[in-house]
Amino acid sequence: MKKIVETIGFLVFIQGVGGLLYEWTGWFRFWALVRRIDFLGDRPLFVNIVLIVAGAAVMIAADSLKT
């Protein structure tokens, strides 16, 4: 269970980083899922930062899970 939670946190974190890279440089268009969701498309920088923080928090919280 711990590995699954860590993997989900890592994927959320990478999605946020990829979204920020897309906003700043135009690269990683495939990872910019925030742009494809209508109600999140207005605030992509904020949403990507929240994804980074949430992914990091999930990865840290996964350490407190018992095996």
Jmol script that loads the backbone (N, CA, C; Angstrom):
load data "model"
ATOM      1  N   MET A   1       0.822  -1.190   0.000  1.00  0.00           N
ATOM      2  CA  MET A   1       0.000   0.000   0.000  1.00  0.00           C
ATOM      3  C   MET A   1       0.870   1.260   0.000  1.00  0.00           C
ATOM      4  N   LYS A   2       1.976   1.163   0.726  1.00  0.00           N
ATOM      5  CA  LYS A   2       2.872   2.312   0.815  1.00  0.00           C
ATOM      6  C   LYS A   2       3.448   2.683  -0.554  1.00  0.00           C
ATOM      7  N   LYS A   3       3.822   1.691  -1.327  1.00  0.00           N
ATOM      8  CA  LYS A   3       4.389   1.945  -2.661  1.00  0.00           C
ATOM      9  C   LYS A   3       3.352   2.554  -3.602  1.00  0.00           C
ATOM     10  N   ILE A   4       2.100   2.136  -3.477  1.00  0.00           N
ATOM     11  CA  ILE A   4       1.041   2.693  -4.326  1.00  0.00           C
ATOM     12  C   ILE A   4       0.833   4.168  -4.018  1.00  0.00           C
ATOM     13  N   VAL A   5       0.799   4.512  -2.736  1.00  0.00           N
ATOM     14  CA  VAL A   5       0.613   5.913  -2.341  1.00  0.00           C
ATOM     15  C   VAL A   5       1.810   6.751  -2.778  1.00  0.00           C
ATOM     16  N   GLU A   6       3.012   6.219  -2.628  1.00  0.00           N
ATOM     17  CA  GLU A   6       4.198   6.941  -3.078  1.00  0.00           C
ATOM     18  C   GLU A   6       4.172   7.156  -4.588  1.00  0.00           C
ATOM     19  N   THR A   7       3.735   6.160  -5.328  1.00  0.00           N
ATOM     20  CA  THR A   7       3.665   6.272  -6.786  1.00  0.00           C
ATOM     21  C   THR A   7       2.644   7.324  -7.207  1.00  0.00           C
ATOM     22  N   ILE A   8       1.496   7.327  -6.565  1.00  0.00           N
ATOM     23  CA  ILE A   8       0.478   8.334  -6.873  1.00  0.00           C
ATOM     24  C   ILE A   8       0.996   9.729  -6.556  1.00  0.00           C
ATOM     25  N   GLY A   9       1.645   9.894  -5.415  1.00  0.00           N
ATOM     26  CA  GLY A   9       2.226  11.188  -5.072  1.00  0.00           C
ATOM     27  C   GLY A   9       3.280  11.630  -6.064  1.00  0.00           C
ATOM     28  N   PHE A  10       4.103  10.692  -6.509  1.00  0.00           N
ATOM     29  CA  PHE A  10       5.133  11.011  -7.488  1.00  0.00           C
ATOM     30  C   PHE A  10       4.520  11.439  -8.820  1.00  0.00           C
ATOM     31  N   LEU A  11       3.469  10.743  -9.259  1.00  0.00           N
ATOM     32  CA  LEU A  11       2.821  11.100 -10.518  1.00  0.00           C
ATOM     33  C   LEU A  11       2.161  12.476 -10.443  1.00  0.00           C
ATOM     34  N   VAL A  12       1.553  12.795  -9.314  1.00  0.00           N
ATOM     35  CA  VAL A  12       0.950  14.122  -9.136  1.00  0.00           C
ATOM     36  C   VAL A  12       2.036  15.191  -9.136  1.00  0.00           C
ATOM     37  N   PHE A  13       3.143  14.907  -8.465  1.00  0.00           N
ATOM     38  CA  PHE A  13       4.266  15.849  -8.422  1.00  0.00           C
ATOM     39  C   PHE A  13       4.833  16.094  -9.825  1.00  0.00           C
ATOM     40  N   ILE A  14       5.053  15.030 -10.575  1.00  0.00           N
ATOM     41  CA  ILE A  14       5.598  15.148 -11.931  1.00  0.00           C
ATOM     42  C   ILE A  14       4.624  15.885 -12.846  1.00  0.00           C
ATOM     43  N   GLN A  15       3.321  15.652 -12.663  1.00  0.00           N
ATOM     44  CA  GLN A  15       2.327  16.373 -13.460  1.00  0.00           C
ATOM     45  C   GLN A  15       2.415  17.877 -13.201  1.00  0.00           C
ATOM     46  N   GLY A  16       2.593  18.257 -11.952  1.00  0.00           N
ATOM     47  CA  GLY A  16       2.735  19.675 -11.624  1.00  0.00           C
ATOM     48  C   GLY A  16       3.998  20.280 -12.213  1.00  0.00           C
ATOM     49  N   VAL A  17       5.100  19.555 -12.118  1.00  0.00           N
ATOM     50  CA  VAL A  17       6.367  20.048 -12.676  1.00  0.00           C
ATOM     51  C   VAL A  17       6.278  20.147 -14.193  1.00  0.00           C
ATOM     52  N   GLY A  18       5.705  19.147 -14.820  1.00  0.00           N
ATOM     53  CA  GLY A  18       5.547  19.179 -16.278  1.00  0.00           C
ATOM     54  C   GLY A  18       4.638  20.318 -16.722  1.00  0.00           C
ATOM     55  N   GLY A  19       3.594  20.581 -15.953  1.00  0.00           N
ATOM     56  CA  GLY A  19       2.704  21.693 -16.269  1.00  0.00           C
ATOM     57  C   GLY A  19       3.393  23.039 -16.144  1.00  0.00           C
ATOM     58  N   LEU A  20       4.226  23.188 -15.104  1.00  0.00           N
ATOM     59  CA  LEU A  20       4.977  24.442 -14.968  1.00  0.00           C
ATOM     60  C   LEU A  20       5.979  24.614 -16.099  1.00  0.00           C
ATOM     61  N   LEU A  21       6.654  23.545 -16.459  1.00  0.00           N
ATOM     62  CA  LEU A  21       7.588  23.627 -17.585  1.00  0.00           C
ATOM     63  C   LEU A  21       6.869  24.005 -18.867  1.00  0.00           C
ATOM     64  N   TYR A  22       5.679  23.469 -19.050  1.00  0.00           N
ATOM     65  CA  TYR A  22       4.912  23.824 -20.241  1.00  0.00           C
ATOM     66  C   TYR A  22       4.521  25.300 -20.215  1.00  0.00           C
ATOM     67  N   GLU A  23       4.116  25.800 -19.070  1.00  0.00           N
ATOM     68  CA  GLU A  23       3.716  27.203 -18.973  1.00  0.00           C
ATOM     69  C   GLU A  23       4.896  28.142 -19.208  1.00  0.00           C
ATOM     70  N   TRP A  24       6.055  27.769 -18.712  1.00  0.00           N
ATOM     71  CA  TRP A  24       7.213  28.653 -18.808  1.00  0.00           C
ATOM     72  C   TRP A  24       7.951  28.530 -20.136  1.00  0.00           C
ATOM     73  N   THR A  25       8.035  27.316 -20.691  1.00  0.00           N
ATOM     74  CA  THR A  25       8.864  27.115 -21.878  1.00  0.00           C
ATOM     75  C   THR A  25       8.091  26.661 -23.109  1.00  0.00           C
ATOM     76  N   GLY A  26       6.893  26.116 -22.941  1.00  0.00           N
ATOM     77  CA  GLY A  26       6.146  25.585 -24.067  1.00  0.00           C
ATOM     78  C   GLY A  26       6.456  24.129 -24.356  1.00  0.00           C
ATOM     79  N   TRP A  27       7.355  23.512 -23.583  1.00  0.00           N
ATOM     80  CA  TRP A  27       7.691  22.105 -23.751  1.00  0.00           C
ATOM     81  C   TRP A  27       6.727  21.254 -22.936  1.00  0.00           C
ATOM     82  N   PHE A  28       6.788  19.970 -23.103  1.00  0.00           N
ATOM     83  CA  PHE A  28       6.003  18.997 -22.339  1.00  0.00           C
ATOM     84  C   PHE A  28       4.506  19.234 -22.510  1.00  0.00           C
ATOM     85  N   ARG A  29       4.079  19.440 -23.728  1.00  0.00           N
ATOM     86  CA  ARG A  29       2.668  19.685 -24.014  1.00  0.00           C
ATOM     87  C   ARG A  29       1.811  18.491 -23.607  1.00  0.00           C
ATOM     88  N   PHE A  30       2.351  17.289 -23.713  1.00  0.00           N
ATOM     89  CA  PHE A  30       1.609  16.084 -23.352  1.00  0.00           C
ATOM     90  C   PHE A  30       1.253  16.053 -21.868  1.00  0.00           C
ATOM     91  N   TRP A  31       2.147  16.623 -21.017  1.00  0.00           N
ATOM     92  CA  TRP A  31       1.928  16.585 -19.578  1.00  0.00           C
ATOM     93  C   TRP A  31       1.018  17.687 -19.084  1.00  0.00           C
ATOM     94  N   ALA A  32       0.636  18.598 -19.917  1.00  0.00           N
ATOM     95  CA  ALA A  32      -0.164  19.746 -19.488  1.00  0.00           C
ATOM     96  C   ALA A  32      -1.648  19.377 -19.423  1.00  0.00           C
ATOM     97  N   LEU A  33      -1.996  18.484 -18.535  1.00  0.00           N
ATOM     98  CA  LEU A  33      -3.390  18.058 -18.395  1.00  0.00           C
ATOM     99  C   LEU A  33      -4.273  19.162 -17.825  1.00  0.00           C
ATOM    100  N   VAL A  34      -3.692  20.076 -17.086  1.00  0.00           N
ATOM    101  CA  VAL A  34      -4.473  21.170 -16.497  1.00  0.00           C
ATOM    102  C   VAL A  34      -5.091  22.023 -17.595  1.00  0.00           C
ATOM    103  N   ARG A  35      -4.406  22.185 -18.695  1.00  0.00           N
ATOM    104  CA  ARG A  35      -4.923  22.967 -19.821  1.00  0.00           C
ATOM    105  C   ARG A  35      -6.151  22.314 -20.459  1.00  0.00           C
ATOM    106  N   ARG A  36      -6.246  20.999 -20.371  1.00  0.00           N
ATOM    107  CA  ARG A  36      -7.339  20.284 -21.017  1.00  0.00           C
ATOM    108  C   ARG A  36      -8.604  20.223 -20.176  1.00  0.00           C
ATOM    109  N   ILE A  37      -8.503  20.544 -18.899  1.00  0.00           N
ATOM    110  CA  ILE A  37      -9.668  20.545 -18.015  1.00  0.00           C
ATOM    111  C   ILE A  37     -10.224  21.963 -17.982  1.00  0.00           C
ATOM    112  N   ASP A  38     -11.469  22.133 -18.407  1.00  0.00           N
ATOM    113  CA  ASP A  38     -12.035  23.460 -18.640  1.00  0.00           C
ATOM    114  C   ASP A  38     -12.017  24.360 -17.412  1.00  0.00           C
ATOM    115  N   PHE A  39     -12.481  23.879 -16.267  1.00  0.00           N
ATOM    116  CA  PHE A  39     -12.581  24.759 -15.109  1.00  0.00           C
ATOM    117  C   PHE A  39     -11.237  25.022 -14.438  1.00  0.00           C
ATOM    118  N   LEU A  40     -10.185  24.308 -14.807  1.00  0.00           N
ATOM    119  CA  LEU A  40      -8.845  24.570 -14.284  1.00  0.00           C
ATOM    120  C   LEU A  40      -7.982  25.359 -15.266  1.00  0.00           C
ATOM    121  N   GLY A  41      -8.409  25.485 -16.490  1.00  0.00           N
ATOM    122  CA  GLY A  41      -7.607  26.124 -17.526  1.00  0.00           C
ATOM    123  C   GLY A  41      -7.389  27.610 -17.333  1.00  0.00           C
ATOM    124  N   ASP A  42      -8.199  28.256 -16.496  1.00  0.00           N
ATOM    125  CA  ASP A  42      -8.044  29.693 -16.276  1.00  0.00           C
ATOM    126  C   ASP A  42      -6.856  30.028 -15.377  1.00  0.00           C
ATOM    127  N   ARG A  43      -6.491  29.111 -14.490  1.00  0.00           N
ATOM    128  CA  ARG A  43      -5.432  29.355 -13.526  1.00  0.00           C
ATOM    129  C   ARG A  43      -4.380  28.246 -13.549  1.00  0.00           C
ATOM    130  N   PRO A  44      -3.688  28.071 -14.643  1.00  0.00           N
ATOM    131  CA  PRO A  44      -2.781  26.921 -14.748  1.00  0.00           C
ATOM    132  C   PRO A  44      -1.562  27.002 -13.828  1.00  0.00           C
ATOM    133  N   LEU A  45      -0.999  28.179 -13.618  1.00  0.00           N
ATOM    134  CA  LEU A  45       0.175  28.269 -12.749  1.00  0.00           C
ATOM    135  C   LEU A  45      -0.173  27.890 -11.322  1.00  0.00           C
ATOM    136  N   PHE A  46      -1.272  28.429 -10.810  1.00  0.00           N
ATOM    137  CA  PHE A  46      -1.691  28.124  -9.451  1.00  0.00           C
ATOM    138  C   PHE A  46      -1.980  26.640  -9.281  1.00  0.00           C
ATOM    139  N   VAL A  47      -2.693  26.065 -10.225  1.00  0.00           N
ATOM    140  CA  VAL A  47      -3.060  24.647 -10.136  1.00  0.00           C
ATOM    141  C   VAL A  47      -1.812  23.766 -10.204  1.00  0.00           C
ATOM    142  N   ASN A  48      -0.852  24.101 -11.032  1.00  0.00           N
ATOM    143  CA  ASN A  48       0.372  23.300 -11.122  1.00  0.00           C
ATOM    144  C   ASN A  48       1.194  23.393  -9.843  1.00  0.00           C
ATOM    145  N   ILE A  49       1.242  24.568  -9.230  1.00  0.00           N
ATOM    146  CA  ILE A  49       1.946  24.695  -7.950  1.00  0.00           C
ATOM    147  C   ILE A  49       1.243  23.874  -6.879  1.00  0.00           C
ATOM    148  N   VAL A  50      -0.090  23.902  -6.881  1.00  0.00           N
ATOM    149  CA  VAL A  50      -0.842  23.086  -5.920  1.00  0.00           C
ATOM    150  C   VAL A  50      -0.579  21.601  -6.158  1.00  0.00           C
ATOM    151  N   LEU A  51      -0.480  21.183  -7.409  1.00  0.00           N
ATOM    152  CA  LEU A  51      -0.171  19.778  -7.704  1.00  0.00           C
ATOM    153  C   LEU A  51       1.208  19.385  -7.181  1.00  0.00           C
ATOM    154  N   ILE A  52       2.185  20.267  -7.316  1.00  0.00           N
ATOM    155  CA  ILE A  52       3.528  19.986  -6.808  1.00  0.00           C
ATOM    156  C   ILE A  52       3.503  19.829  -5.292  1.00  0.00           C
ATOM    157  N   VAL A  53       2.850  20.756  -4.614  1.00  0.00           N
ATOM    158  CA  VAL A  53       2.788  20.699  -3.153  1.00  0.00           C
ATOM    159  C   VAL A  53       2.006  19.472  -2.690  1.00  0.00           C
ATOM    160  N   ALA A  54       0.881  19.183  -3.350  1.00  0.00           N
ATOM    161  CA  ALA A  54       0.075  18.026  -2.961  1.00  0.00           C
ATOM    162  C   ALA A  54       0.831  16.722  -3.209  1.00  0.00           C
ATOM    163  N   GLY A  55       1.529  16.628  -4.318  1.00  0.00           N
ATOM    164  CA  GLY A  55       2.307  15.422  -4.598  1.00  0.00           C
ATOM    165  C   GLY A  55       3.412  15.212  -3.580  1.00  0.00           C
ATOM    166  N   ALA A  56       4.095  16.294  -3.218  1.00  0.00           N
ATOM    167  CA  ALA A  56       5.145  16.188  -2.197  1.00  0.00           C
ATOM    168  C   ALA A  56       4.542  15.784  -0.851  1.00  0.00           C
ATOM    169  N   ALA A  57       3.383  16.347  -0.510  1.00  0.00           N
ATOM    170  CA  ALA A  57       2.735  16.008   0.758  1.00  0.00           C
ATOM    171  C   ALA A  57       2.307  14.544   0.792  1.00  0.00           C
ATOM    172  N   VAL A  58       1.807  14.033  -0.318  1.00  0.00           N
ATOM    173  CA  VAL A  58       1.401  12.624  -0.366  1.00  0.00           C
ATOM    174  C   VAL A  58       2.615  11.716  -0.241  1.00  0.00           C
ATOM    175  N   MET A  59       3.719  12.071  -0.878  1.00  0.00           N
ATOM    176  CA  MET A  59       4.923  11.253  -0.763  1.00  0.00           C
ATOM    177  C   MET A  59       5.467  11.267   0.660  1.00  0.00           C
ATOM    178  N   ILE A  60       5.414  12.420   1.322  1.00  0.00           N
ATOM    179  CA  ILE A  60       5.868  12.497   2.710  1.00  0.00           C
ATOM    180  C   ILE A  60       4.927  11.715   3.625  1.00  0.00           C
ATOM    181  N   ALA A  61       3.626  11.833   3.371  1.00  0.00           N
ATOM    182  CA  ALA A  61       2.653  11.115   4.199  1.00  0.00           C
ATOM    183  C   ALA A  61       2.760   9.607   4.013  1.00  0.00           C
ATOM    184  N   ALA A  62       3.224   9.171   2.880  1.00  0.00           N
ATOM    185  CA  ALA A  62       3.362   7.734   2.638  1.00  0.00           C
ATOM    186  C   ALA A  62       4.400   7.114   3.577  1.00  0.00           C
ATOM    187  N   ASP A  63       5.348   7.903   4.041  1.00  0.00           N
ATOM    188  CA  ASP A  63       6.343   7.383   4.968  1.00  0.00           C
ATOM    189  C   ASP A  63       5.724   7.021   6.314  1.00  0.00           C
ATOM    190  N   SER A  64       4.617   7.650   6.667  1.00  0.00           N
ATOM    191  CA  SER A  64       4.007   7.364   7.961  1.00  0.00           C
ATOM    192  C   SER A  64       3.129   6.114   7.917  1.00  0.00           C
ATOM    193  N   LEU A  65       2.849   5.600   6.708  1.00  0.00           N
ATOM    194  CA  LEU A  65       2.068   4.372   6.601  1.00  0.00           C
ATOM    195  C   LEU A  65       2.889   3.166   7.027  1.00  0.00           C
ATOM    196  N   LYS A  66       2.222   2.244   7.675  1.00  0.00           N
ATOM    197  CA  LYS A  66       2.900   1.018   8.061  1.00  0.00           C
ATOM    198  C   LYS A  66       2.892   0.042   6.892  1.00  0.00           C
ATOM    199  N   THR A  67       3.847  -0.795   6.840  1.00  0.00           N
ATOM    200  CA  THR A  67       3.981  -1.722   5.729  1.00  0.00           C
ATOM    201  C   THR A  67       2.884  -2.745   5.670  1.00  0.00           C
TER     202      THR A  67
END
end "model"
wireframe off; spacefill off
backbone 0.3
color backbone group
